Amino acid sequence: MLSNYDGDFLTHLLEQKRRWDMDNESPTRAFTHSGVEINPLYTPADIADQNYFEKLGFPGLPPYTRGIFPLMYRTRPWTIRQLAGYGSAEETNERYRFLIANGATGINGVFDYPTLRGYDSDDPACEGDLGQGGVAIDSMADMELLFQNIPLDEISVSLVVCNPGMAVTVFAMFLTVAEERGVPWEKLRGTNQNDFLMETAITTAPDVLHPDFSFKLSTDIVEFCAQHVPGWHPISYTGYNYREAGVSAVQEAAMALSNASATVEEMLSRGCSVDDFAPRLSFFFSADSDFFEEIAKYRAARRIWYRLMKEKYGAESERSQSLRFHVQTSGASLTPQRPLNNVTRSAYQALAAVLGGAQSLHVNAYDEALSIPTEEAAVTALHTQQILRYETNVAATTDPLGGSYFLESLTDELEKSIWEYMDKIAEMGGMVAAVQSGWIHNEIASAAQEHFKAVQSGERKVVGVNCFQSEREPEIEIFRVPDIREKQLQRLKEVKAGRRAEKVEQCLQQLQRACAENKNIFPEILAAVKERATLGEISGVLKKHKGGWVLPI
C-alpha cells in the first residue's frame, strides 16, 4: 500500500482538525441529493487509508476511476451529440444536417411516442401524437428519408429507441438503409438505447411486453451485433431516464449497472465469451445539478464496472473492463419559469459531465421545458458544448479534480452506496425479477415523491420556482410541430400498395414462429423490414406473443 502520510503527520493533522471543528462549528448539516452527508471541510485524513493504485491509478489503466483513456480529451474529444427529432423524416433530416453544419459530431435521433410504443401512423390511437417529441417512423420509406444525404460510414448515430420491442425494428431498418447504400455494417458506429427497463418501468403504456420477453429482445440485439455489427453499441443502459423519473444518483447508477450485469449473465448463458460482447456495452447517465455528486457518480461507476467485469465475470479485455457512457444534462431540472436560467443550469451540468470523463454529451436547450427546441435554442445548446471544449481549457488535462480530498471521499461514499443498492437487487434475483415484483416501480415512485415534496416545501431550492421568483417572464418563441398526419398516411398507403403482400405475411409468420421457439428473432425482423413490413405490423406480432403485461403497482 502506498502511504501518503506518516503517522506523526496524521496525528498532528487530526488534532488541528479537531480544534478547527470546535472553533468553526457549523449551525447546519448539508447532504448531497442522494443523502450523503457533506462535511464542512475535507483534509488528507479523509483519504489517508486510500490505496492510490487500487482506488485511483492512472487514466487509461485499472480501475479506470480517472478515465478510460490515458490522455482523454487531448486525443479523444467527447462526441457532441445533440438530440434531434420532430415531425416527419424529412423535417428531422433537415435538423440533423443543420446541427452537423453547426459543429455537431454525432447524431442523436429521438422518435415520437407512437414509434416508441410500436404503432403505425394510421392507428387511431396515434392521433394527436404524431411527430410530437420525436420523428414518426412507420417503415423503411421513412428511415431512408431520415438519413438521406448523411454519410453513415463517417458519423456515429444514436438511435434513441428505448424499448427493445421497437428498438429491434428501428435498428433493423437502419442496417437495411446502410446495406442499400453499400455501407458495410463493419463501418457503422453508433448506439441503440434498447433498455428493457424503459419498456417495463419508465415509459409504460398499453400492451407492455412482459419483462422477461422485453429483456430477451434487448439481448437478442446484443448477440446479433457481437456477430455482425462489431463497431456498434447494441445497448445503452438508460440511467438518465431512471433519473428523470425521480431516482437519486446512487439509484440511477445502481439500476443501470445491475441491468448491465443481467445482460452479461444472459449472454454468458447463451454460450458467448464475455470479451466478445462486453466491449460494446455502454451507459447513458444524467448530469443533474449536484455538481460534485455527479462527477463522483461517474468515477464510482467506472470503478464498480471494472471490478464486476474483472472479478465476477473474468473479462480480460481492457475494453470490457472500462465503462463508456453518454451524458445528457438534466431535463427534469429545466423550468418553464425563467427559461433562460436553463442555459446556466445546463452549462454547469455539462461541465460536471466533462470533468467526470463522459465519452459523448447532449446539452439541453433552454426551451425544452416548453417545446421542441427552436433552431436558436438548439444552436445555443450546441455552442454551450463548443465553448466548454474550446474556450475553458478543461480538456487540457485528464481528471483535473482527481486527488481532491472532497471528491475522492465522495467517490468512495457513492461507490459504497451503489454496491449496497446493487446487492438489494441481486438478493431479489436480479433486475428482471425486481421489475416483475414491482419493487423497482415502488422505488422510483417513492424517490420521485420525496423529490417533489422537497421542492414543494422549499427544502430543495429551484431558482425562479420556489425562490427568487420574477413577476415578469421573458417572451420565448415556442416551436410548433407541423401537422404530418396526412403526409404519413399517404406514405404508409404507398408503401403497402408497392410491396409484395404475400412475402410480408410470410415474414411475419416466420417471426411468430421464432418467438414461439425462443430463437434470436433479429434475423426474422431484418427480413421483414426488407420486405417493407411496418413497425406496427412487427410490433403486433411481438405484442401478440407476450404483450399485455400488467404493471404490479
C-alpha positions in Angstrom: 0.0 0.0 0.0 1.2 3.5 -0.9 1.2 5.6 2.3 0.9 9.3 1.5 1.3 10.5 5.1 3.2 9.1 8.1 1.6 8.6 11.5 3.0 11.7 13.1 1.6 13.9 10.4 -1.8 12.3 10.6 -1.9 12.6 14.4 -1.0 16.3 14.1 -3.5 16.9 11.3 -6.3 15.2 13.2 -5.6 17.3 16.3 -5.6 20.5 14.3 -8.8 19.5 12.5 -10.5 18.8 15.9 -9.6 22.3 17.0 -10.8 23.8 13.7 -14.1 22.0 14.1 -14.5 23.3 17.6 -13.8 26.9 16.5 -16.0 26.7 13.4 -19.0 24.5 14.4 -21.5 24.6 11.5 -25.0 25.5 12.5 -26.5 23.3 9.8 -25.9 19.9 8.2 -25.5 19.5 4.4 -26.3 16.5 2.2 -25.9 15.6 -1.4 -29.2 15.0 -3.3 -28.6 11.3 -2.7 -28.4 11.8 1.0 -24.6 11.6 1.5 -23.6 13.9 4.3 -21.1 16.6 3.3 -18.6 17.7 5.9 -17.8 21.5 6.2 -14.1 20.7 5.4 -12.1 17.8 4.0 -8.4 17.1 4.6 -5.8 14.4 3.8 -7.2 12.5 6.7 -10.4 11.7 4.8 -8.5 9.7 2.2 -5.4 8.6 4.3 -6.4 4.9 4.1 -6.9 5.0 0.3 -4.6 2.9 -1.7 -3.8 5.0 -4.7 -3.3 2.2 -7.2 -6.4 0.2 -6.0 -8.7 3.2 -5.9 -7.3 5.6 -8.5 -4.3 4.6 -10.6 -3.6 6.3 -13.9 -6.1 7.3 -16.6 -6.5 4.5 -19.1 -5.5 1.9 -16.6 -7.4 -0.1 -14.0 -9.6 0.7 -12.1 -10.3 3.5 -14.6 -11.5 5.9 -11.9 -9.6 8.7 -13.5 -10.9 7.9 -17.0 -10.8 5.2 -19.6 -8.2 6.7 -22.0 -4.7 7.9 -21.0 -4.9 11.4 -22.4 -8.8 11.6 -22.5 -9.9 14.7 -24.4 -6.5 15.6 -25.7 -6.6 12.7 -28.1 -10.3 11.6 -27.9 -12.6 14.6 -27.7 -16.1 13.8 -26.5 -18.7 13.5 -29.2 -21.0 16.5 -29.4 -24.3 14.6 -29.8 -27.4 16.8 -29.6 -30.8 15.3 -29.5 -33.0 16.0 -32.5 -36.3 14.7 -33.9 -39.8 16.0 -34.6 -42.4 15.8 -37.2 -41.7 13.7 -40.3 -38.5 12.1 -41.5 -37.8 15.0 -43.9 -38.0 17.6 -41.2 -35.8 15.7 -38.8 -33.3 15.0 -41.5 -33.1 18.8 -42.1 -32.5 19.3 -38.3 -29.8 16.6 -38.3 -28.0 18.3 -41.2 -28.4 21.7 -39.6 -26.7 20.5 -36.4 -23.9 18.8 -38.3 -23.3 22.0 -40.3 -23.0 23.9 -37.0 -20.5 21.6 -35.5 -22.3 18.6 -34.0 -20.1 15.5 -34.4 -22.7 12.8 -33.9 -26.4 12.2 -34.4 -28.8 11.6 -31.5 -32.1 10.7 -33.1 -35.3 10.8 -31.0 -38.6 9.2 -32.1 -42.2 10.1 -31.4 -44.3 8.2 -28.8 -46.3 6.1 -31.4 -43.0 4.9 -32.8 -41.6 4.1 -29.3 -44.7 2.2 -28.5 -45.0 0.3 -31.8 -47.9 2.0 -33.5 -48.2 2.9 -37.2 -49.4 6.4 -38.0 -52.7 5.2 -39.3 -53.6 3.7 -36.0 -56.4 5.8 -34.4 -54.6 5.7 -31.1 -51.8 7.9 -32.6 -54.0 10.9 -33.5 -52.6 14.0 -31.8 -49.2 12.4 -31.0 -47.6 12.0 -34.5 -44.3 13.8 -34.7 -44.6 15.2 -31.2 -41.4 14.8 -29.2 -39.6 12.9 -31.9 -39.8 11.8 -35.5 -42.5 9.5 -36.8 -41.2 6.2 -38.4 -43.6 3.7 -39.9 -41.5 1.8 -42.5 -38.3 1.7 -44.5 -39.6 4.6 -46.6 -39.4 6.9 -43.6 -36.0 5.5 -42.5 -34.5 6.1 -45.9 -35.6 9.8 -45.9 -34.4 10.2 -42.3 -30.8 9.5 -43.2 -30.8 11.0 -46.7 -27.5 12.7 -47.6 -25.9 11.7 -44.3 -22.7 9.7 -44.6 -23.4 6.7 -42.3 -19.8 5.5 -42.6 -18.4 8.8 -41.3 -20.7 9.9 -38.5 -21.9 8.0 -35.4 -25.6 7.6 -34.9 -27.5 7.1 -31.7 -31.0 5.6 -32.2 -33.0 6.8 -29.1 -35.5 4.0 -29.1 -35.6 2.9 -25.5 -38.0 0.0 -25.7 -36.5 -3.3 -27.0 -39.7 -4.2 -28.7 -39.3 -1.3 -31.1 -35.5 -1.0 -30.9 -35.2 -4.3 -32.8 -37.3 -3.0 -35.7 -35.8 0.5 -35.9 -32.3 -0.8 -35.8 -33.1 -3.4 -38.5 -34.3 -0.6 -40.7 -31.1 1.4 -40.0 -29.0 -1.6 -41.0 -31.1 -2.0 -44.2 -30.6 1.6 -45.1 -26.8 1.2 -44.7 -26.9 -2.0 -46.8 -28.9 -0.3 -49.6 -26.2 2.5 -49.7 -23.4 0.0 -49.9 -22.0 0.8 -46.4 -20.7 -2.4 -44.8 -22.0 -3.0 -41.3 -18.5 -3.2 -40.0 -18.1 0.5 -40.7 -21.2 1.6 -38.7 -20.6 3.4 -35.5 -23.3 4.3 -33.0 -25.6 3.1 -30.3 -29.1 1.7 -29.5 -30.7 2.5 -26.2 -32.6 -0.8 -26.2 -33.2 -0.9 -22.4 -36.0 -3.3 -21.2 -36.4 -1.2 -18.0 -37.7 1.6 -20.2 -40.3 -0.7 -21.6 -41.5 -2.0 -18.3 -40.9 0.6 -15.6 -40.4 4.1 -17.2 -42.3 4.8 -20.4 -45.0 2.2 -19.8 -48.2 2.2 -21.9 -50.9 -0.2 -23.1 -49.6 -3.5 -24.4 -46.4 -3.5 -22.4 -44.2 -6.5 -23.2 -43.6 -8.9 -20.4 -40.3 -8.1 -18.7 -38.6 -11.4 -19.4 -39.5 -11.1 -23.1 -38.5 -7.4 -23.4 -35.2 -8.3 -21.7 -34.7 -11.2 -24.1 -35.3 -8.9 -27.1 -32.7 -6.5 -25.8 -30.2 -9.3 -25.5 -31.0 -10.6 -29.0 -29.7 -7.3 -30.4 -26.5 -7.6 -28.3 -25.9 -11.1 -29.6 -26.6 -10.1 -33.2 -24.2 -7.1 -33.0 -21.4 -9.2 -31.5 -21.6 -11.4 -34.5 -22.4 -9.0 -37.4 -22.0 -5.3 -36.4 -18.8 -5.2 -34.3 -18.4 -1.4 -34.1 -21.9 -0.8 -32.8 -23.0 -0.3 -29.2 -26.1 -2.6 -29.1 -27.4 -1.3 -25.8 -27.1 1.8 -23.7 -28.4 1.4 -20.1 -30.6 4.5 -19.7 -29.8 5.6 -16.2 -30.7 9.1 -17.5 -34.3 8.1 -17.9 -34.5 6.4 -14.5 -33.2 9.7 -13.0 -35.7 11.7 -15.0 -38.4 9.5 -13.4 -37.2 10.6 -10.0 -34.5 8.4 -8.6 -31.3 9.6 -7.0 -27.7 9.5 -8.4 -27.0 6.3 -6.3 -30.2 4.6 -7.6 -29.5 5.7 -11.2 -26.0 4.1 -11.2 -27.0 1.0 -9.3 -30.0 0.3 -11.5 -28.0 0.8 -14.7 -25.1 -1.4 -13.5 -27.5 -4.1 -12.3 -29.3 -4.1 -15.6 -25.9 -4.5 -17.4 -25.0 -7.4 -15.1 -28.2 -9.1 -16.1 -27.2 -8.7 -19.8 -23.8 -10.2 -19.2 -25.2 -13.2 -17.4 -27.8 -13.8 -20.1 -25.1 -13.6 -22.8 -22.9 -16.0 -20.9 -25.8 -18.4 -20.6 -26.1 -18.3 -24.4 -22.6 -19.6 -24.7 -21.0 -16.2 -25.6 -17.5 -15.3 -24.4 -17.6 -12.1 -22.2 -14.9 -10.4 -24.2 -16.8 -10.9 -27.5 -19.7 -8.6 -26.4 -18.8 -6.7 -23.3 -16.6 -4.1 -25.0 -19.6 -2.7 -26.8 -22.0 -2.4 -23.8 -22.5 1.3 -22.9 -24.3 3.5 -20.5 -26.3 6.7 -20.6 -26.2 8.8 -17.5 -27.8 12.1 -16.3 -25.9 15.2 -15.3 -28.0 16.8 -12.6 -27.3 19.9 -10.6 -25.5 18.5 -7.6 -22.2 19.2 -9.2 -19.6 17.2 -7.2 -22.0 14.2 -6.7 -22.5 13.9 -10.4 -18.7 13.8 -11.0 -18.2 11.3 -8.2 -21.0 9.1 -9.6 -19.3 8.7 -12.9 -15.9 7.9 -11.3 -17.5 5.4 -8.9 -19.5 3.7 -11.7 -16.3 3.2 -13.7 -14.6 1.6 -10.7 -17.5 -0.7 -10.0 -17.8 -1.8 -13.6 -14.1 -2.7 -13.6 -14.5 -4.8 -10.5 -17.6 -6.5 -11.9 -16.1 -7.4 -15.2 -12.7 -8.4 -13.9 -13.5 -10.2 -10.7 -17.0 -11.5 -11.2 -17.2 -12.2 -14.9 -13.5 -12.8 -15.7 -13.2 -10.3 -18.5 -9.6 -9.9 -19.8 -10.0 -7.3 -22.4 -9.4 -3.7 -21.2 -12.3 -2.6 -23.3 -14.6 -5.0 -21.5 -13.4 -3.6 -18.1 -13.7 0.1 -19.0 -17.1 1.7 -18.7 -18.2 4.0 -21.6 -21.0 6.5 -21.2 -23.0 9.3 -22.8 -24.4 12.1 -20.7 -27.4 14.3 -21.2 -27.9 17.3 -19.0 -31.0 17.0 -16.7 -34.3 17.6 -18.4 -36.1 17.3 -15.1 -34.2 20.3 -13.8 -35.4 22.6 -16.6 -38.1 25.1 -15.6 -40.7 26.8 -17.8 -40.4 29.7 -15.4 -37.4 32.0 -16.4 -36.4 29.6 -19.1 -33.1 31.4 -19.8 -32.0 30.2 -16.4 -31.8 26.8 -18.1 -28.8 27.9 -20.1 -26.9 28.3 -16.9 -28.2 25.1 -15.4 -27.2 23.0 -18.4 -23.8 24.6 -18.7 -22.9 23.7 -15.1 -24.2 20.1 -15.7 -22.3 19.8 -18.9 -19.1 20.8 -17.1 -19.7 18.1 -14.5 -20.1 15.5 -17.3 -16.8 16.6 -18.8 -14.9 16.7 -15.5 -16.4 13.2 -14.9 -15.0 11.8 -18.1 -18.0 11.4 -20.4 -17.5 10.0 -24.0 -20.3 12.0 -25.5 -22.6 14.7 -24.4 -26.0 16.3 -25.1 -26.8 19.7 -23.6 -30.4 20.5 -23.3 -31.8 23.6 -24.9 -33.3 26.3 -22.7 -36.8 26.0 -24.1 -37.2 22.2 -23.7 -39.5 22.6 -20.7 -41.8 24.4 -23.1 -41.5 22.7 -26.5 -39.2 21.1 -29.1 -36.2 23.4 -29.3 -36.2 26.2 -31.8 -33.2 26.5 -34.1 -31.9 29.4 -32.0 -32.2 27.4 -28.7 -30.6 24.3 -30.4 -27.6 26.3 -31.5 -27.2 27.9 -28.1 -27.1 24.4 -26.6 -24.6 23.3 -29.2 -22.4 26.4 -28.6 -22.5 25.6 -24.9 -20.6 22.4 -25.6 -18.3 24.2 -28.0 -17.4 27.0 -25.5 -16.7 24.3 -22.9 -14.4 22.4 -25.3 -12.6 25.3 -27.0 -12.6 28.2 -24.6 -12.4 26.9 -21.0 -9.3 24.6 -21.3 -11.0 21.9 -19.2 -9.9 19.3 -21.7 -6.2 20.1 -21.4 -5.5 17.6 -18.5 -7.1 14.3 -17.6 -9.2 14.1 -14.5 -8.3 17.6 -13.2 -10.2 17.1 -9.9 -8.5 13.8 -9.1 -6.9 13.9 -5.7 -9.4 16.4 -4.3 -9.9 15.4 -0.7 -13.7 16.0 -1.0 -14.2 14.4 -4.4 -12.2 11.3 -3.6 -14.0 10.9 -0.3 -17.4 11.4 -2.0 -16.5 8.9 -4.8 -15.7 6.3 -2.1 -19.0 7.0 -0.3 -21.0 6.8 -3.6 -19.3 3.6 -4.6 -20.2 2.0 -1.2 -23.8 3.1 -1.5 -24.1 1.9 -5.1 -22.7 -1.5 -4.2 -25.2 -1.8 -1.3 -28.1 -0.9 -3.6 -27.0 -3.4 -6.2 -26.8 -6.1 -3.5 -30.5 -5.4 -2.8 -31.4 -6.0 -6.4 -29.2 -9.2 -6.5 -31.0 -10.5 -3.4 -34.3 -10.3 -5.3 -32.9 -12.4 -8.1 -31.6 -9.7 -10.4 -33.0 -6.8 -12.3 -35.7 -8.8 -14.3 -37.1 -10.2 -11.0 -37.0 -6.8 -9.4 -39.1 -5.4 -12.2 -41.6 -8.3 -12.2 -42.2 -8.0 -8.5 -42.9 -4.2 -8.7 -40.0 -3.3 -6.4 -38.4 -1.1 -9.0 -41.6 0.7 -9.6 -42.1 1.4 -5.9 -38.5 2.6 -5.6 -39.0 5.1 -8.5 -42.3 6.3 -7.2 -41.0 6.8 -3.6 -37.9 8.7 -4.8 -40.0 10.9 -7.1 -42.4 11.7 -4.3 -39.5 12.7 -1.9 -38.1 15.0 -4.6 -41.4 16.6 -5.2 -42.0 17.2 -1.5 -38.5 18.7 -1.1 -39.2 21.2 -3.9 -42.7 22.0 -2.8 -41.6 22.7 0.7 -38.6 24.8 -0.4 -36.1 22.4 1.2 -34.6 22.0 -2.2 -34.2 25.4 -3.9 -35.1 25.9 -7.5 -34.4 29.5 -8.6 -37.3 31.1 -10.2 -39.7 28.4 -9.0 -39.8 28.3 -5.2 -37.3 31.2 -4.6 -36.3 34.4 -6.4 -39.4 34.3 -8.5 -39.9 37.1 -11.0 -43.1 38.8 -11.8 -42.1 39.3 -15.4 -41.4 36.4 -17.6 -39.3 36.8 -20.8 -41.0 36.2 -24.1 -39.8 32.9 -25.5 -40.6 31.6 -29.0 -42.5 28.4 -28.9 -41.7 25.8 -31.6 -44.8 24.4 -33.2 -44.5 20.9 -34.8 -46.2 20.8 -38.2 -49.2 18.5 -38.7 -47.8 15.5 -40.5 -50.8 13.1 -40.3 -51.8 13.3 -44.0 -48.2 13.0 -45.1 -47.6 9.9 -43.0 -50.9 8.3 -44.0 -50.2 8.8 -47.7 -46.6 7.4 -47.4 -47.8 4.4 -45.5 -50.5 3.8 -48.1 -47.9 3.9 -50.9 -45.6 1.5 -49.1 -48.3 -1.1 -48.6 -49.5 -0.7 -52.2 -46.0 -1.2 -53.6 -44.8 -4.1 -51.6 -45.2 -7.9 -52.0 -48.0 -8.6 -49.6 -47.6 -12.3 -49.6 -43.9 -12.0 -48.7 -44.6 -9.6 -45.9 -47.2 -12.1 -44.5 -44.7 -14.9 -44.8 -42.0 -12.9 -42.9 -44.5 -12.1 -40.1 -45.4 -15.7 -39.8 -41.7 -16.7 -39.6 -41.2 -14.1 -36.9 -44.2 -15.5 -35.0 -42.6 -19.0 -35.1 -39.2 -17.6 -34.0 -40.9 -16.1 -30.9 -42.6 -19.3 -30.1 -39.3 -21.2 -30.4 -37.5 -18.7 -28.2 -34.9 -18.1 -31.0 -33.0 -14.9 -31.5 -35.6 -13.0 -33.6 -33.4 -10.3 -35.1 -32.8 -12.1 -38.4 -36.6 -12.5 -38.9 -37.2 -8.9 -38.2 -34.4 -7.9 -40.6 -36.1 -10.0 -43.3 -39.5 -8.4 -42.6 -38.3 -4.8 -42.8 -36.5 -5.6 -46.1 -39.9 -6.6 -47.5 -41.4 -3.3 -46.2 -43.2 -4.7 -43.2 -44.2 -1.8 -41.0 -43.1 -1.1 -37.4 -46.7 -1.6 -36.3 -47.1 -4.9 -38.0 -43.9 -6.3 -36.5 -44.8 -4.9 -33.1 -48.2 -6.5 -33.3 -46.5 -9.9 -33.6 -44.4 -9.3 -30.5 -47.3 -8.0 -28.5 -49.5 -10.9 -29.5 -46.7 -13.3 -28.4 -46.1 -11.8 -25.0 -47.7 -8.4 -24.6 -50.3 -7.0 -22.2 -48.2 -7.3 -19.1 -50.0 -5.6 -16.1 -47.6 -3.5 -14.0 -47.5 -4.8 -10.4 -48.3 -1.4 -8.8 
